[in-house]
Amino acid sequence: MEATERKLTEEAKAPDQVVIAKKKTSYKFLIGFFVLLLAGGFFGYTKYQHAQQHEETEDAQIDGNISPVIPRVSGYITDVRVKDNQHVKKGDTLLLMDDRDLKIKLEQAVAALEIAQSNLGVAQSATTTSQTNVTAAQTGELVADAQIEAARIKVKRATDDFNRYANLIQDHSITQQQYDQALAEKETAEKQLLILQEQRKTAAAQTNVAASQSRTTGTQTNVANATIHQRQADVDAAKLNLSYAVIIAPTDGVVSKVGMQAGQYIQQGQSLFNVVLSNDVWVVANFKETQFDKMRIGQKVMVTADAFPGHKFEATLTSFSPATGSRFALLPPDNASGNFVKTVQRLPVKIEFNSAADPLVKELRPGMNVGVDVHLN
């Protein structure tokens, strides 16, 4: 009987306990909901504030100077002096090429230069001879002029004597023999003058011929001089090509994978491998075009590298690309053809590290992924 009454009493109290338990659960839910709402609001507010003062992107990579090793002459490799990932300094020997054919070409160029120099000597001798002939011909002209002047004087005197004798013979003051003698002297003087005048013309012609020969030999001398300059240039080019048989490091850095072997034939202009400047790196970040309204050169940037989680590198925004990345693509988009679909473009930004004393900066390698946070204020 007592057990039955106790059971009835407990059944009467059960609904009240259920209500109390539901109320407690409801309070906990409301409290949790408000806590989550406050936390979400605070998180959203902080993100909004952060977005107003920062621009971030993970589309960024480490970049650096990479200098290709390119031979300037073709030939066979005789020795490879470097290995993969080896540190080198500017001027260190990387490869040696077979230079026997280059030495032969140098000897040929030297021989051609000697021949040109010999030809110059011959041309100079001919020029000297021509100038001597010109001088002699000019001297002959002067002598002929003097002889012609003397002959003219003699002709004048003989003519005067003949005219005087012609008057005297009319008066029978002289004999016929004297008159004939004066006439003969006059005619002889005139013929002698004509002969000297013809000789003067011949001397003038010889002077012209000698002058023409002198000009010709002078031209030959100039040609010989030009040939010497050309042959000297050939010698210099052959020496330069011979020096190219030794391929040296263009700068300080680390050699990439070296796939060359001794005995392999390489072509002029062929890219063999690269030398990477490991101590000169920067960041290229590709920001959306909608992120550029507040970005300026000189703003502070924090860089995080995937290779060094938790470490932040201080950097500075230094420059913007003159065009979007798509403009430099092999096949840039042409919106004038086909259907147009607007897509957000990205513009590369160069970011340089501030602290060169940070030891981890030297550990960064071109191509590594990084995250970028630009401080707008």
C-alpha positions in Angstrom: 0.0 0.0 0.0 2.8 2.4 0.9 4.7 1.5 -2.3 1.6 2.2 -4.4 1.2 5.6 -2.8 4.9 6.5 -3.3 4.6 5.5 -7.0 1.6 7.7 -7.4 3.4 10.6 -5.7 6.5 10.3 -8.0 4.3 10.1 -11.1 2.6 13.3 -9.9 6.0 15.1 -9.6 7.5 13.9 -12.9 5.9 16.6 -15.2 7.3 19.4 -13.0 10.8 18.0 -13.2 10.6 17.6 -17.0 9.6 21.3 -17.3 12.4 22.4 -15.1 14.9 20.3 -17.2 13.6 21.8 -20.4 14.0 25.3 -19.0 17.6 24.6 -18.0 18.3 23.3 -21.5 16.7 26.3 -23.1 18.8 28.7 -21.0 22.0 26.9 -22.0 21.1 27.0 -25.6 20.3 30.7 -25.5 23.5 31.4 -23.6 25.5 29.4 -26.1 23.7 31.1 -29.1 24.4 34.6 -27.7 28.0 33.6 -27.0 28.4 32.3 -30.6 26.6 35.4 -31.9 28.9 37.7 -30.0 32.0 35.7 -31.0 30.9 35.7 -34.7 30.2 39.4 -34.6 33.5 40.2 -33.0 35.3 37.9 -35.5 33.5 39.6 -38.4 34.2 43.1 -37.0 37.9 42.3 -36.6 38.0 40.9 -40.1 36.3 44.0 -41.5 38.7 46.3 -39.6 41.6 44.2 -40.9 40.3 44.3 -44.4 40.1 48.1 -44.2 43.8 48.3 -43.3 45.3 45.3 -45.1 45.3 43.7 -48.6 46.3 40.0 -48.7 47.0 37.4 -51.3 48.5 33.9 -51.4 49.0 34.2 -55.2 52.7 35.2 -54.7 56.0 33.6 -55.3 59.7 34.2 -54.6 61.5 35.5 -57.7 65.2 36.2 -58.4 67.8 36.8 -61.0 68.6 33.7 -63.1 71.5 34.1 -65.5 71.5 31.5 -68.4 74.9 30.0 -69.5 75.0 30.3 -73.3 78.0 29.4 -75.5 79.0 32.0 -78.0 80.7 29.5 -80.4 79.8 26.0 -81.4 82.0 23.0 -80.6 82.6 19.9 -78.6 82.9 19.9 -74.8 86.2 18.6 -73.5 85.7 19.1 -69.8 82.9 20.0 -67.4 84.2 21.8 -64.3 81.0 22.2 -62.2 78.4 19.9 -60.7 74.7 20.3 -59.8 73.9 23.0 -57.2 77.5 24.1 -56.9 78.3 27.6 -55.7 80.4 29.6 -58.2 81.9 33.0 -58.4 82.0 35.4 -61.3 84.8 34.3 -63.7 85.0 30.7 -62.5 85.5 28.2 -65.3 82.4 26.1 -66.0 83.1 24.3 -69.3 86.0 23.8 -71.7 85.5 23.4 -75.4 87.8 22.0 -78.1 89.6 25.0 -79.5 91.8 23.5 -82.2 89.7 24.7 -85.1 89.5 28.1 -83.5 93.3 28.3 -83.2 93.6 27.4 -86.9 91.2 30.2 -87.8 93.3 32.5 -85.7 96.5 31.5 -87.6 94.7 32.0 -90.9 93.7 35.4 -89.9 97.2 36.3 -88.8 98.6 35.1 -92.1 96.1 37.2 -94.0 97.1 40.2 -92.0 100.8 39.6 -92.9 99.9 39.4 -96.6 98.0 42.6 -96.3 100.9 44.4 -94.7 103.2 43.1 -97.5 100.8 44.5 -100.1 100.9 47.8 -98.3 104.7 47.9 -98.6 104.5 47.2 -102.3 101.8 49.9 -102.8 103.9 52.4 -100.8 107.0 51.7 -103.0 104.9 52.1 -106.1 103.5 55.4 -104.7 107.1 56.7 -104.1 108.1 55.8 -107.6 105.1 57.5 -109.1 105.7 60.6 -107.1 109.4 60.6 -108.3 108.1 60.3 -111.9 105.7 63.2 -111.3 108.6 65.3 -110.0 110.8 64.4 -112.9 108.1 65.2 -115.4 107.3 68.5 -113.8 111.1 69.3 -113.9 111.1 68.4 -117.6 108.2 70.9 -118.1 110.2 73.6 -116.4 113.3 72.9 -118.5 111.1 72.9 -121.7 109.6 76.2 -120.7 113.0 77.7 -120.2 114.2 76.4 -123.6 111.1 77.7 -125.3 111.6 81.1 -123.8 115.2 81.1 -125.0 114.1 79.9 -128.5 111.6 82.7 -128.7 114.3 85.2 -127.9 116.5 83.7 -130.6 113.6 83.8 -133.1 113.0 87.4 -132.3 116.6 88.3 -132.7 116.9 86.3 -136.0 113.7 87.9 -137.3 115.0 91.4 -136.5 118.3 90.6 -138.3 116.5 89.3 -141.3 114.2 92.3 -141.5 117.3 94.6 -141.3 119.1 92.6 -144.0 116.0 92.6 -146.2 116.2 96.5 -146.2 119.9 96.5 -146.8 119.8 94.1 -149.7 117.5 96.4 -151.6 120.1 99.1 -151.4 122.8 96.6 -152.3 124.5 97.3 -149.0 125.0 93.6 -148.3 125.6 90.6 -150.4 123.1 88.0 -151.4 125.0 85.5 -149.3 124.6 87.6 -146.1 120.9 87.9 -146.8 120.5 84.1 -147.4 122.4 83.4 -144.2 120.1 85.7 -142.2 117.1 84.0 -143.7 118.4 80.6 -142.8 119.1 81.6 -139.2 115.5 83.0 -138.9 113.9 79.8 -140.3 116.2 77.6 -138.1 115.2 79.5 -135.0 111.5 79.2 -135.9 111.8 75.4 -136.5 113.7 75.0 -133.2 110.9 76.9 -131.4 108.3 74.6 -132.9 110.3 71.5 -131.9 110.6 72.8 -128.3 106.9 73.5 -128.2 106.1 69.9 -129.3 108.5 68.6 -126.6 106.7 70.8 -124.1 103.4 69.2 -125.0 105.0 65.7 -124.7 106.4 66.6 -121.3 103.0 67.8 -120.2 101.4 64.6 -121.3 104.0 62.6 -119.4 103.3 64.7 -116.3 99.6 63.9 -116.6 100.4 60.2 -117.0 102.7 60.2 -114.0 100.1 62.1 -111.9 97.4 59.6 -112.9 99.8 56.7 -111.9 100.5 58.5 -108.7 96.7 58.8 -107.9 96.3 55.1 -108.8 99.1 54.0 -106.5 97.7 56.3 -103.8 94.3 54.6 -104.2 96.1 51.2 -104.0 97.8 52.4 -100.8 94.4 53.4 -99.3 93.0 50.0 -100.3 95.9 48.2 -98.8 95.5 50.2 -95.5 91.8 49.3 -95.5 92.6 45.7 -96.1 95.0 45.8 -93.2 92.3 47.2 -90.9 89.9 44.4 -92.1 92.5 41.7 -91.5 93.3 43.1 -88.1 89.6 42.9 -87.3 89.5 39.3 -88.4 92.4 38.6 -86.1 90.7 40.3 -83.2 87.5 38.3 -83.9 89.4 35.1 -84.1 91.1 35.8 -80.7 87.7 36.7 -79.2 86.2 33.4 -80.5 89.1 31.5 -79.1 88.5 33.0 -75.7 84.9 31.8 -75.9 86.1 28.2 -75.9 86.4 28.7 -72.1 82.9 29.2 -70.7 83.0 31.1 -67.4 80.4 32.0 -64.8 78.6 35.3 -65.7 78.0 36.1 -62.0 78.1 34.8 -58.4 75.5 32.2 -57.6 74.5 28.6 -57.6 74.6 26.4 -60.6 71.4 24.6 -61.5 71.2 21.0 -62.9 74.1 20.5 -65.3 73.2 18.1 -68.0 76.3 18.5 -70.1 78.9 15.8 -70.6 82.4 15.7 -72.2 82.3 15.0 -75.9 78.8 16.5 -76.3 78.4 19.0 -79.2 76.8 22.3 -78.3 75.4 25.0 -80.6 76.1 28.7 -80.4 73.3 30.4 -78.5 72.1 27.1 -76.9 71.0 27.4 -73.3 73.1 24.9 -71.3 72.1 25.5 -67.7 71.5 28.5 -65.3 73.3 30.3 -62.5 70.9 31.5 -59.8 71.8 34.5 -57.6 70.6 33.1 -54.3 71.3 36.2 -52.3 69.2 38.5 -54.4 65.5 37.5 -54.2 62.2 39.4 -54.0 58.5 38.6 -54.1 56.1 38.9 -57.1 52.5 39.0 -55.8 49.5 38.9 -58.1 46.8 41.0 -56.6 43.2 41.3 -58.0 42.5 44.6 -59.8 39.8 45.3 -57.1 42.5 45.4 -54.4 44.5 48.3 -55.9 42.5 51.4 -54.9 44.5 51.9 -51.6 47.8 50.2 -52.4 50.8 52.6 -52.8 54.5 52.3 -53.4 56.5 52.3 -50.1 53.8 50.6 -48.0 55.0 48.0 -45.4 54.5 44.4 -46.3 54.6 41.2 -44.1 55.6 38.1 -46.0 55.1 34.5 -44.8 56.7 31.6 -46.6 55.3 28.1 -46.7 58.8 26.8 -46.2 59.2 28.6 -42.8 55.8 28.6 -41.1 55.4 31.1 -38.3 58.3 33.3 -39.5 57.4 36.8 -40.9 59.7 38.6 -43.3 59.5 42.4 -43.4 59.3 43.9 -46.8 58.3 47.0 -48.8 56.1 47.4 -51.9 58.4 48.8 -54.5 56.7 48.8 -57.9 53.6 47.8 -59.9 53.7 46.0 -63.2 52.8 48.2 -66.3 50.2 45.6 -67.4 48.2 42.7 -66.1 49.7 39.2 -66.3 47.3 38.2 -69.1 48.8 40.8 -71.4 52.2 39.1 -71.2 50.7 35.6 -71.9 51.7 33.8 -75.1 48.1 34.1 -76.3 46.6 37.2 -74.7 42.8 37.3 -74.5 41.0 39.2 -77.2 37.6 40.4 -76.0 36.7 41.7 -79.4 36.2 38.1 -80.7 33.6 35.7 -79.5 31.4 36.1 -76.4 32.7 38.4 -73.7 32.9 37.1 -70.1 34.2 39.6 -67.6 36.9 38.1 -65.3 38.8 39.8 -62.6 42.4 40.4 -63.7 45.5 40.2 -61.6 48.4 42.7 -61.7 51.9 41.7 -60.6 53.4 43.7 -57.8 57.1 43.6 -56.8 57.9 43.4 -53.1 61.5 43.7 -51.8 62.7 42.4 -48.5 63.9 45.1 -46.0 66.1 43.2 -43.7 69.1 41.7 -45.5 70.4 40.7 -42.0 67.6 38.2 -41.7 69.4 34.8 -42.2 66.3 33.1 -43.5 66.1 35.5 -46.5 69.1 33.8 -47.9 67.3 30.5 -47.7 64.5 31.6 -49.9 64.6 30.2 -53.4 62.9 31.5 -56.6 59.6 29.7 -57.1 58.7 29.2 -53.5 55.1 30.0 -52.5 54.5 32.9 -50.0 51.7 34.8 -48.5 51.6 38.6 -48.7 49.9 41.1 -46.3 50.2 44.7 -47.4 49.6 47.3 -44.6 47.6 50.1 -46.2 48.1 52.6 -43.4 
